[in-house]
Amino acid sequence: EAFRIRKAFRLGDLEYSYLNLASLRACQRDFDSALKLADAGLAARGASRSLKPVWGIWHQRGFIEEECGRLANALRDYQQSLEYLRRWRAEEPSPDALRLNTDASVHYIYQDAIRTGNRLALRTGNAELARQTFGIAEDHRAASLRARWNLPSDWRNRLPKEYWEVLPQ
């Protein structure tokens, strides 16, 4: 319905609708349609300057390719997702970018890339691929450390007194 409304009223941001529809088709195990929808989401970006939906679409493509057993394609798509994520972090030095570092969806992008890279390295015996996958894991650790290092530590002091009274209960 969101897709129909966005399309009918030319509201833009169709990439979000395509991403959701691709996810739906992937859950229904209709991978051909899911890939076409993910590709349509990438094409729908057009002049959109936001990088955020792009990494989600590439991540979804990676998931679909992995489910189809095409590990090399999946890894390529996961790496593309991570590249857009890194660019977004660099271009958006805001509190939202900081929170994104610890967001669960970001964790899954890294984990999927690491898992797929490891599976492919084991399947092919490619030591260079294993090193690249290790680099992805280290990049994830570094991003998590930076996010935690920059978090304000005074959040506990801002909690109301009632919180501390209810906590033991």
C-alpha positions as semicolon CSV with decimal commas, in nm:
position;residue;x (nm);y (nm);z (nm)
1;E;0,000;0,000;0,000
2;A;0,287;0,237;0,080
3;F;0,437;0,164;-0,260
4;R;0,108;0,235;-0,435
5;I;0,061;0,565;-0,251
6;R;0,420;0,677;-0,309
7;K;0,397;0,589;-0,677
8;A;0,049;0,738;-0,736
9;F;0,125;1,069;-0,566
10;R;0,489;1,086;-0,679
11;L;0,606;1,114;-0,319
12;G;0,951;0,977;-0,386
13;D;1,150;0,751;-0,156
14;L;1,034;0,449;-0,354
15;E;1,358;0,274;-0,260
16;Y;1,211;0,212;0,086
17;S;0,903;0,047;-0,061
18;Y;1,111;-0,161;-0,300
19;L;1,332;-0,270;-0,011
20;N;1,029;-0,378;0,192
21;L;0,876;-0,560;-0,104
22;A;1,208;-0,733;-0,177
23;S;1,221;-0,844;0,187
24;L;0,868;-0,979;0,163
25;R;0,945;-1,176;-0,153
26;A;1,265;-1,313;0,003
27;C;1,067;-1,432;0,306
28;Q;0,825;-1,598;0,064
29;R;1,132;-1,761;-0,099
30;D;1,053;-1,596;-0,433
31;F;1,416;-1,498;-0,487
32;D;1,387;-1,402;-0,854
33;S;1,121;-1,142;-0,772
34;A;1,312;-1,033;-0,463
35;L;1,626;-0,960;-0,668
36;K;1,425;-0,769;-0,929
37;L;1,264;-0,558;-0,656
38;A;1,599;-0,490;-0,490
39;D;1,741;-0,382;-0,826
40;A;1,436;-0,161;-0,881
41;G;1,506;-0,004;-0,541
42;L;1,860;0,078;-0,648
43;A;1,731;0,224;-0,974
44;A;1,460;0,424;-0,794
45;R;1,718;0,610;-0,591
46;G;1,769;0,841;-0,887
47;A;1,886;1,176;-0,758
48;S;1,832;1,089;-0,393
49;R;2,137;1,196;-0,194
50;S;2,064;0,977;0,105
51;L;2,296;0,679;0,140
52;K;2,100;0,511;0,417
53;P;1,855;0,305;0,210
54;V;2,129;0,200;-0,028
55;W;2,313;-0,018;0,223
56;G;1,984;-0,185;0,316
57;I;1,912;-0,272;-0,045
58;W;2,263;-0,411;-0,101
59;H;2,234;-0,608;0,224
60;Q;1,901;-0,751;0,111
61;R;2,054;-0,846;-0,226
62;G;2,336;-1,021;-0,040
63;F;2,086;-1,217;0,167
64;I;1,898;-1,325;-0,144
65;E;2,216;-1,429;-0,324
66;E;2,331;-1,622;-0,016
67;E;1,998;-1,803;0,009
68;C;2,039;-1,903;-0,356
69;G;2,383;-2,045;-0,277
70;R;2,569;-1,781;-0,477
71;L;2,819;-1,695;-0,204
72;A;3,057;-1,488;-0,419
73;N;2,767;-1,266;-0,532
74;A;2,639;-1,245;-0,175
75;L;2,976;-1,140;-0,040
76;R;3,012;-0,878;-0,314
77;D;2,671;-0,734;-0,222
78;Y;2,745;-0,739;0,152
79;Q;3,074;-0,559;0,087
80;Q;2,889;-0,302;-0,122
81;S;2,647;-0,254;0,167
82;L;2,936;-0,195;0,404
83;E;3,096;0,053;0,163
84;Y;2,780;0,264;0,152
85;L;2,751;0,240;0,529
86;R;3,109;0,365;0,574
87;R;3,047;0,653;0,335
88;W;2,730;0,749;0,519
89;R;2,912;0,751;0,852
90;A;3,181;0,977;0,706
91;E;2,931;1,219;0,551
92;E;2,688;1,235;0,843
93;P;2,882;1,329;1,157
94;S;2,568;1,352;1,368
95;P;2,432;1,185;1,679
96;D;2,230;0,961;1,447
97;A;2,548;0,842;1,278
98;L;2,695;0,764;1,620
99;R;2,389;0,566;1,724
100;L;2,399;0,381;1,395
101;N;2,735;0,232;1,493
102;T;2,567;0,026;1,763
103;D;2,241;-0,037;1,579
104;A;2,147;-0,401;1,541
105;S;2,097;-0,375;1,166
106;V;2,457;-0,261;1,123
107;H;2,572;-0,555;1,330
108;Y;2,384;-0,791;1,100
109;I;2,538;-0,640;0,788
110;Y;2,886;-0,706;0,926
111;Q;2,795;-1,051;1,057
112;D;2,643;-1,157;0,726
113;A;2,950;-1,039;0,534
114;I;3,182;-1,219;0,777
115;R;2,982;-1,543;0,771
116;T;2,955;-1,545;0,393
117;G;3,322;-1,460;0,345
118;N;3,424;-1,738;0,579
119;R;3,198;-1,991;0,406
120;L;3,335;-1,894;0,067
121;A;3,697;-1,901;0,189
122;L;3,647;-2,248;0,335
123;R;3,472;-2,371;0,021
124;T;3,740;-2,237;-0,215
125;G;4,049;-2,256;0,008
126;N;4,118;-1,891;-0,078
127;A;4,350;-1,755;0,193
128;E;4,326;-1,398;0,062
129;L;3,950;-1,411;0,101
130;A;3,994;-1,532;0,459
131;R;4,222;-1,230;0,523
132;Q;3,963;-0,994;0,372
133;T;3,694;-1,144;0,594
134;F;3,918;-1,099;0,897
135;G;3,955;-0,734;0,792
136;I;3,578;-0,694;0,786
137;A;3,559;-0,837;1,139
138;E;3,828;-0,596;1,259
139;D;3,652;-0,304;1,093
140;H;3,336;-0,400;1,281
141;R;3,523;-0,415;1,612
142;A;3,681;-0,076;1,546
143;A;3,345;0,083;1,460
144;S;3,189;-0,061;1,777
145;L;3,479;0,063;1,987
146;R;3,456;0,414;1,839
147;A;3,083;0,422;1,907
148;R;3,123;0,313;2,268
149;W;3,419;0,543;2,326
150;N;3,217;0,847;2,217
151;L;2,900;0,769;2,410
152;P;2,826;1,014;2,690
153;S;2,893;0,853;3,027
154;D;2,664;1,077;3,229
155;W;2,342;0,909;3,118
156;R;2,309;0,733;3,453
157;N;2,310;1,067;3,633
158;R;2,020;1,191;3,420
159;L;1,786;0,907;3,520
160;P;1,516;1,007;3,767
161;K;1,545;0,898;4,130
162;E;1,239;0,675;4,083
163;Y;1,427;0,464;3,830
164;W;1,684;0,363;4,090
165;E;1,410;0,285;4,342
166;V;1,218;0,062;4,100
167;L;1,525;-0,110;3,953
168;P;1,579;-0,360;4,240
169;Q;1,211;-0,456;4,227
